[in-house]
Amino acid sequence: MSDKIIDLDERRKARDTVCCPICRSKDVARIVYGYPSDELLHSKDDDIQLGGCVVFEGSPEFQCKHCGC
């Protein structure tokens, strides 16, 4: 249980340092790539966006929740 709390705190800290290159909003979600677990698929956490199963070099790590960039 404590591992999940640490991961959540680290994820939020990293997210808070990122801003959108277009609109400069700090309201961003981390993009998670790969086959999602059932827990992730049904998550209500809007700090996570599913990025699909294929990852390319240079794939974005975050998506702006304000402008969608």
Residue pairs with C-beta under 8 A, 6 or more apart in sequence:
11 30
11 47
12 47
14 30
15 28
15 29
15 30
15 47
15 62
16 26
18 26
18 28
18 61
18 62
19 25
19 26
19 28
20 26
20 28
20 64
20 66
20 67
20 69
21 69
22 64
22 67
22 69
23 64
23 66
23 67
23 69
25 64
25 65
25 66
25 67
27 64
27 65
27 66
28 62
28 63
28 64
28 65
29 46
29 47
29 48
29 49
29 62
29 63
29 65
30 47
30 48
30 49
30 61
30 62
31 48
31 49
31 50
31 51
31 59
31 60
31 61
31 62
31 63
32 40
32 48
32 49
32 50
32 51
33 51
33 52
33 53
33 54
33 55
33 59
34 53
34 55
35 53
36 50
40 48
40 50
41 50
46 65
49 63
51 59
51 60
63 69
